[in-house]
Amino acid sequence: MERIFGFATSNGNLTAHGIYPYRKSLQLSGENAPVQCGFAYFKPQDDVILKRRPYHLDSVNFWEPLIHNNISMGIGKISSASNGQSLVNTCPFRYRNWYFAMMGKSRNISKINDWLIGSLPPYLKRNISGNTETEHVFHLFLSYLYDGGIINSWDYNPDSIASSLRGTLDTWKLFASDAGEDDIDAVIIAGNSRTLIAVSTGSNRLGMKKIDGITGECAYCRDKLFDEKPHQHPDFNGIYLLAEAGDTPGDHGLFTVNPDEIILFQENSFYSYPPPEKEISR
């Protein structure tokens, strides 16, 4: 069992209202236990909170914090527990205000990790504390942010973040190709309290729900506030992202993101970056 999710909204006080239909994907118990998990979320004034649990848990509930807190963005992962899993190898990974989670991996992790770490500046190499491919790919992404001069910047264009993730994918796929792999099937979600960005290299893997106002009856208000008057939130917008191994986005009522299409949500605006067209050799 492996599941990755992310969300970003224009109003943290209404996040639970917007993703209420998908609340079960933030919870897990029963036959899928034991599990390990991690959840990074962002509160006002850039208050960043990271919770990672590499233990064998019988249940997980990441929905509960959204009910009681002003949380505008979050990234998480839930997976079957592995013997010997350590905290330093548990998603999401953090560097300053950036968080990163990934589902999937290459078949030649050791070799590709060596190539990935060889592509990093010294100060990023020193920051790697585990041995997962996810953490190495994260630091490759950070190196592209560094090259673009935006790793510590707050004033940046969304195109520059998308370009950094595109460069990360291209380099990682090149290394995989050199290691004899045709392609990599993975889902990446990253964020820094201002921007949520995601991509899936495989088909029918990453699901998305765009929230452009709650103009009908708000299901959360109806079920939780017990108010007979219908509630609407027309100015609320956001995005919810989910991928689960063995499931399709349609299984969760979500729209399918195309392979290698980069999805980005920043300052209450949605952006999509289709993959570049491949050159046809003659």
MOTA-V370762 format. One record per pair of residues at least 4 apart in sequence whose ideal C-beta (glycine too) atoms are under 8 Angstrom apart, sorted by the first residue. I is the first residue (numbers start at 1). J is the second residue. Records with the same first field share a line. If there is no record, write none. Layout:
BEGIN
I->J + J
END
This chain:
BEGIN
1->28 + 32 + 35 + 78 + 79 + 80 + 244 + 245
2->77 + 78 + 79 + 80 + 103 + 244 + 245
3->25 + 28 + 77 + 78 + 79 + 103 + 242 + 243 + 244 + 245
4->76 + 77 + 91 + 101 + 102 + 103 + 187 + 189 + 242 + 243 + 244
5->25 + 26 + 74 + 75 + 76 + 77 + 189 + 240 + 241 + 242 + 243
6->73 + 74 + 75 + 76 + 101 + 189 + 191 + 196 + 198 + 240 + 241
7->15 + 18 + 19 + 73 + 74 + 196 + 238 + 239 + 240 + 241
8->72 + 73 + 191 + 196 + 238 + 239 + 265
9->14 + 15 + 18 + 19 + 72 + 73 + 211 + 236 + 237 + 238 + 239
10->14 + 72 + 235 + 236 + 237 + 238 + 268
11->15 + 72 + 233 + 235 + 236
12->43 + 44 + 69 + 70 + 71 + 72
13->70
14->18 + 214 + 233 + 236
15->19 + 66 + 71 + 72 + 238
16->20 + 23 + 63 + 66 + 67 + 220
17->214 + 218 + 220 + 221 + 233 + 236
18->211 + 214 + 233 + 236 + 238 + 240
19->23 + 26 + 66 + 209 + 211 + 238 + 240
20->219 + 220 + 223
21->219 + 253
22->26 + 209 + 240 + 242 + 252 + 253 + 254
23->27 + 63
25->242 + 244 + 252
26->61 + 62 + 63 + 66 + 76
27->59 + 60 + 61 + 62 + 63
28->32 + 33 + 35 + 59 + 60 + 78
29->33 + 58 + 59 + 60
30->59
32->80
33->56 + 57 + 58 + 59
34->55 + 56 + 57 + 58 + 80 + 81
35->56 + 57 + 60 + 78 + 79 + 80 + 81
36->53 + 54 + 55 + 56 + 57 + 78 + 79 + 80 + 81 + 82 + 85 + 90
37->52 + 53 + 57 + 60 + 62 + 76 + 77 + 78 + 79 + 90
38->50 + 51 + 52 + 53 + 76 + 77 + 90 + 91 + 92 + 101
39->50 + 51 + 52 + 62 + 65 + 74 + 75 + 76 + 92
40->48 + 49 + 50 + 51 + 74 + 75 + 76 + 92 + 94 + 99 + 101 + 191
41->48 + 49 + 65 + 71 + 73 + 74 + 75
42->46 + 47 + 48 + 49 + 71 + 72 + 73 + 74 + 191 + 193
43->47 + 48 + 49 + 69 + 70 + 71 + 72
44->70 + 72
46->97 + 193
48->94 + 97 + 99 + 193
50->92 + 94 + 99
52->87 + 90 + 91 + 92
53->57 + 60 + 90
54->81 + 85 + 86 + 87 + 89 + 90
55->81
56->81
57->81
60->78
62->66 + 74 + 76
63->67
64->68
65->69 + 71
66->71 + 74
67->224
72->193
73->191 + 193 + 196
75->92 + 99 + 100 + 101 + 189 + 190 + 191 + 196
76->92 + 101
77->91 + 92 + 101 + 103
81->85
85->89 + 90
86->90 + 130
88->129 + 130
89->130 + 131 + 132 + 135
91->100 + 101 + 102 + 134
92->99 + 100 + 101
93->99 + 100 + 101 + 134 + 135 + 138
94->98 + 99 + 100
95->100 + 124 + 127 + 138 + 139 + 142
96->151 + 152
97->192 + 193
98->142 + 145 + 151 + 190 + 191 + 192
99->190 + 191 + 192
100->134 + 137 + 138 + 141 + 188 + 189 + 190
101->134 + 188 + 189 + 190
102->133 + 134 + 137 + 138 + 186 + 187 + 188 + 189
103->186 + 187 + 243 + 245
104->184 + 185 + 186 + 187 + 201 + 202
105->109 + 133 + 134 + 184 + 186
106->112 + 133 + 172 + 176 + 179 + 181 + 184
107->179 + 181
108->112 + 176 + 179 + 180 + 181
109->113 + 133
110->114
111->115 + 179
112->116 + 133 + 136 + 172 + 175 + 176 + 179
113->117 + 131 + 133 + 136
114->118
115->119 + 175 + 178
116->120 + 133 + 136 + 137 + 139 + 140 + 172 + 175
117->125 + 128 + 136 + 139
119->140 + 143 + 171
120->124 + 125 + 139 + 140 + 143
121->125 + 143 + 146
122->126
123->127
124->128 + 139 + 142 + 143 + 146
125->139
127->139
128->135 + 136 + 139
129->135
130->135
131->135
132->136
133->137
134->138
135->139
136->140
137->141 + 168 + 172 + 188
138->142 + 190
139->143
140->144 + 168 + 171 + 172
141->145 + 164 + 165 + 168 + 190
142->146 + 151
143->147
144->148 + 163 + 164 + 165 + 167 + 168
145->150 + 151 + 161 + 164
146->151
147->164
148->160 + 163 + 164
149->153
150->156 + 160 + 161 + 164
154->194
156->160 + 161
157->161
158->162 + 195 + 264 + 266 + 269 + 271
159->163 + 273
160->164
161->165 + 195 + 197 + 264 + 266
162->166 + 197 + 262 + 264 + 271 + 273
163->167
164->168
165->169 + 188 + 190 + 197 + 199 + 262
166->170 + 262 + 273 + 276
167->171
168->172
169->173 + 199 + 201 + 260
170->174
171->175
172->176 + 184
173->177 + 183 + 184 + 201
174->178
175->179
176->181 + 183 + 184
177->181 + 182
183->201
184->201
185->201 + 202 + 205
186->200 + 201 + 202
187->198 + 199 + 200 + 201 + 202 + 205 + 206 + 243
188->198 + 199 + 200
189->196 + 197 + 198 + 241
190->196 + 197 + 198
191->195 + 196 + 197
194->266 + 267
195->264 + 265 + 266
196->239 + 241 + 264 + 265 + 266
197->262 + 263 + 264 + 265
198->206 + 241 + 257 + 262 + 263 + 264
199->206 + 257 + 260 + 261 + 262 + 263
200->205 + 206 + 243 + 257 + 259 + 260 + 261
201->259 + 260
202->259
203->258 + 259
204->248 + 249 + 256
205->243 + 248 + 249 + 257 + 259
206->241 + 242 + 243 + 249 + 256 + 257 + 263
207->241 + 242 + 243 + 248 + 249 + 250 + 252 + 254 + 255 + 256 + 257
208->239 + 240 + 241 + 249 + 254 + 255 + 256 + 257 + 263
209->239 + 240 + 253 + 254 + 255
210->237 + 238 + 239 + 255 + 270
211->236 + 237 + 238 + 239 + 240
212->237
213->232 + 233 + 234 + 235 + 236 + 237
214->218 + 232 + 233 + 234 + 236
215->232 + 234
216->230 + 232
217->221 + 222 + 230 + 231 + 232
218->222 + 230 + 231 + 232 + 233
219->223
220->224 + 225
221->225 + 227 + 230 + 231
222->227 + 230 + 231
225->231
227->231
237->268 + 270
238->265
239->263 + 265 + 270
240->254
241->257 + 263
242->249 + 252 + 254
243->249
244->251 + 252
247->251 + 252
248->256
249->254 + 255 + 256 + 257
250->254 + 256
257->261 + 263
258->274 + 275
259->275
260->275
261->272 + 273 + 274 + 275
262->272 + 273
263->270 + 271 + 272
264->270 + 271 + 272 + 273
265->269 + 270 + 271
266->271
END
